[in-house]
Structures are given as structure tokens and as C-alpha cells.
Amino acid sequence: MANGVSAVAYDRARLFPIALILLLAAVASLVQTEYLTAAVFGTFGLVFVVLYPEWGIGFLLMFLMIQYRNQYFWATALIPSGEGLLSPNNVLGILLLLIMTYQLYRDNDWSFLRHSEVRLVIALTGLFVISAMLHPIDYGKLVKLGLDPPNQDPVRAMVSRSLFVVFFAFFLRAPRQIRLLVILYVGLSLLTALSASISAYQGQGWEGGAGARVTETYRAGGAAVITRTAGNPNRLAMISTLLIVLIWEYAQTERGRRWMLIAGITIMGLIVTVFQTASRGGLIGLVATGGLLLVRRRAEARTAVYAVIIALLAAGLISQIVPEEALERLGNIPGLTSSTTPTGGSSGTGSVERREYTLGIALELAERDPLLGIGPGNWEMERFLIDPARSTAVPHNSYMLAAVEGGIFTLTVYLLLFYVSIRHLGELERNPAAMERAHAEGLDWLIGGTRVCLISFLLFSLFSDLWETINYYWLVGVAAAVTQRYAGLLRRAQPA
């Protein structure tokens, strides 16, 4: 045991926070008896997190995924939202931070900071905070202009994502712990994607997350039902594509082949979901990501046969399920196709022109403070003030949004985080010893799958504002955890 702490002393120290929690719960229940139930359940929950921090990180992941608008609508009614600093994810984050601080004091093990992903995430958050200090959100001005303030403080949201990556790298060391977070992410995302697809097929959606069910018709200009169900069609297409990668990679392993039939059916459903979003950027990302997967498995004829069968069956489902308006929109990608509307113009030209117009405004805003940006959360108000159309629409480009709100320094660190994570995962894939150990521990498929997901996320970021979503930081957390686990084998393979 580090620092000469005996096993008995360690066990006693581990019981101390549990005893303190029990004492506080008892006091709370005596002060006001109606709090007894909450105190009891809260106590058991806190004790569980203290004993098994990986589950605490899993709950934090769930809270952060649900927190984004109504993306995970089906679970919002089950989770108490809390108020201000007492939201569930903040309380859980503070508890995990206390546990981490105690373990650092006990073991003096700072090895998690040696990895570039963690340091870059911390640097990215630091730049974000500096930009916010220089250019804070003027809530009074927002109200005067009739604009809605952000759903949550952008800086607090970024800090929570940064802490999530730090917790991931610090607590998740064993393969079963890493697999737990993968299962939770895939499960939550899968339920969202498939339920959104079913709702769109039935012409129904959810308004405001836990609100009343409404009926909408599918329109060519976008997926009305998908928008109500998942908040953003482009993001839903991205989530579905990431799931396809992870499920496909697992199905290619010896353990996953027994689930090939279920995996194939699930992948077909996710492909249909991408088409139902009517997102042309989503379609481009899906096709490009599918190409990456096939190139990775190009030496396996069986893999190609499976891919062709799934693609043909998915095409049949798409022709029967996806509305004609959505297919017409997807079939008209400006620059690649030449179909026109009845009025004589390209049906995709209007969308492209609006994006070009928005990017022009973004460049104008970026020139105000090219180094540190105009401040997180200030895009909508600043665009509203200079746009004659009084629009607040985002630029639909993660890189441009990062440059505008955070400046060139923030954008550079953001891109460097992609590069470092993808490079480290590639080094693991090319290292036989690392992959042999990862195969024995059941994580070999996750290394390649996460790498493809990050490359796919790079592409999707060209068409949507994704850089602050928890999906990206989950991928970075996985990359940091698996790289940390097999870093010793990589160092051993390097020449002296």
C-alpha cells in the first residue's frame, strides 16, 4: 500500500466517509421527518458511489447526456432536475471530486495527469474560462433584446465535461470498469436513437423532453418529429453513426459473433434512423464512416458479405419506412447532384446559401477577438445584433463556433485533442503486445472502434455544432482510459 498505509488502516479510512454520510442523514431525518425517505435513499446512493466510483461516473454520464435539451427525452421524467448548484450531476461531481482528493492524498498517485488527453482537456477548459471572464454573458441585455438566455451556464457545462474526462482517467483502470461506461453510453444512445426512429415512423414526438406527446407531419426541410424527439437531427444522425461503429466492431470479435444477427438488425435500424433525420451532413458522415469500417476489415471477405447483406436489407427498409420528402432531400446534395425544384432551382441551394451566409457572419465575429473569442454563450446575441435578418441560428460548424466563442487558441487545443487521441489509439492498434493484452481483456474492439468514432466525429463536426456535447468528451475519456491501461506496453516497445 502506498505511503506505508496498511490494509486495515485503508479499510477503516474507507469507512469514515460512509459513517459521516450516515450521521448527516440521521440528523437530516430528525430535523424534518418528511426527509427520512430521501435521506435513506440518498445515503444508500452515496455509500454505493463511495464504494464503487465507476458507478458514480456512470450516473454522471447519464445526467450529462440527459441534460442536453430533450436529446434523451424518455428519461427526463425519471431524474430530478434540481436547482442551481444542487442539480444531481453537480452533487455527484462534488462527491467524486472529494473521493478523488482523498485517494490522491492517500496514494500520492498523479499518473493520470501524465496523459496528453487529460492535460489538453484541462487546458481547453482553462482557455474557455479565460474567454468567459473577458467576455461574460450580459443577461440583462439578452432580456432587453427579447432573447432567451442559455439553458445552462456554458462555463459550468464545460467544467463538468472536463471533470468527467478527469474522473474517467482517474477512476476507470480495470477493463470491467471501462466496459461499464461503454455499456451505459451505448444503452442510453441506442434507446434514444431507436425510440426517435419509432416516434418519427408513427408521426409522434415529445415536446420539451417530458412534455405532452404531439403529432407532426414529416417535412422536406427537416425532421419535425426527430427534432422534437432528439433536439437536433444532425446530432441524432451522429449518435446513430457512432453506435453503428461500436456495435459493428464488437460484432467482429470472437465474443461478438454470437450476437451477429441482433447486431445486424440493430445496425439496420440505426441506418434507417439516419435517413429519417433527412440530414445530408448525416448521410455524408454515415457513408464516409461505413467506408472507414470496410477499409479496416478489407482482408476479411466474410465482413464484406455481412456489410453487403445489411446494406441491402437496410435499403429495403428505407424504401418502405422513410418518407419520400426526406429521400428527395437526401438525394439532392449540392455539388454532388443536380436535381432541381419545380421552380427551377436546386432544392439544396437554399440550405447551402444560408450556411454560407452564417459562416460569413461567423468570420466577422471571429475577427473581433481572434485570440480568445467573443466569449462562450455569446454567439446568439452577437449574431442577432449584426445580422439584418435578426437570426440567432448557430453556424452548424463546430470548428467555426469554437473559433468564434473561444478564439484561435481554443480551436487549436480542440483540434490537438483530436489528433493526440487518434494517434494514441493508432499506436495501440499497431502494437501487437498491447492488442494481445487488450484482446485477452475484451477491449481490443473498443480501441479500433473509438478511433473510427473520433474520425467520424471530426467529419460530423463540419456540419453541426457538436464540440460541447458530452458525446465527444465520452470518446476522449475512453481514449484516455485505454491508452493509460496499455501505455506501459507502448513504452516497452520503443527502442532505448
Sequence and secondary structure as in RCSB ss.txt:
>XXXX:A:sequence
MANGVSAVAYDRARLFPIALILLLAAVASLVQTEYLTAAVFGTFGLVFVVLYPEWGIGFLLMFLMIQYRNQYFWA
TALIPSGEGLLSPNNVLGILLLLIMTYQLYRDNDWSFLRHSEVRLVIALTGLFVISAMLHPIDYGKLVKLGLDPP
NQDPVRAMVSRSLFVVFFAFFLRAPRQIRLLVILYVGLSLLTALSASISAYQGQGWEGGAGARVTETYRAGGAAV
ITRTAGNPNRLAMISTLLIVLIWEYAQTERGRRWMLIAGITIMGLIVTVFQTASRGGLIGLVATGGLLLVRRRAE
ARTAVYAVIIALLAAGLISQIVPEEALERLGNIPGLTSSTTPTGGSSGTGSVERREYTLGIALELAERDPLLGIG
PGNWEMERFLIDPARSTAVPHNSYMLAAVEGGIFTLTVYLLLFYVSIRHLGELERNPAAMERAHAEGLDWLIGGT
RVCLISFLLFSLFSDLWETINYYWLVGVAAAVTQRYAGLLRRAQPA
>XXXX:A:secstr
 GGG  HHHHHHHHHHHHHHHHHHHHHHHHH GGGHHHHHHHHHHHHHHHH HHHHHHHHHHHHHHHSTTTTHHH
HTTS    GGGSHHHHHHHHHHHHHHHHHHHH   GGGGSHHHHHHHHHHHHHHHHHHHS   HHHHHHHT    
SS HHHHHHHHHHHHHHHHHH  SHHHHHHHHHHHHHHHHHHHHHHHHHHHHTEEESTTTS EEE   BTTB HH
HHHHHS HHHHHHHHHHHHHHHHHHHTSTTTGGGHHHHHHHHHHHHHHHHHTT HHHHHHHHHHHHHHHHHTTT 
HHHHHHHHHHHHHHHHHHHHHS HHHHHHHT  BTTB  B TTSSBTTHHHHHHHHHHHHHHHHHHTTSTTT S 
TT HHHHHHHH TT      S HHHHHHHHHHHHHHHHHHHHHHHHHHHHHHHHT HHHHHHHHHTT HHHHHHH
HHHHHHHHHHTTTS  TTSHHHHHHHHHHHHHHHHHHHHHHHHS  
